[in-house]
């Protein structure tokens, strides 16, 4: 398995975490707003789980961490949708976050499928 920093899924997830952090700082009350706190926990979970899983022994364990990362990514997408509806995230910021989250999701899904194939082994 390549180093986690070389994984496109990790690179996109890290970029999303940085952008979500910037957005959360603009919430009422900043990063202490309950939705901002939840968004931050979820957005940090995505690259952190990809990194941790890549260092684990075997494809099955890596897949488990990628599943957690995918769940966290869906949580991020939901949180930014709510934040947009509440007016905490302007339209242009939302579009950037949503595009980045979508791209991260597609890339993560591809990595998850690849790792799943390895975990199943040869047919």
Helices and strands as residue ranges (DSSP letters): G 4-6, H 8-24, G 30-32, H 34-54, H 59-85, H 91-120
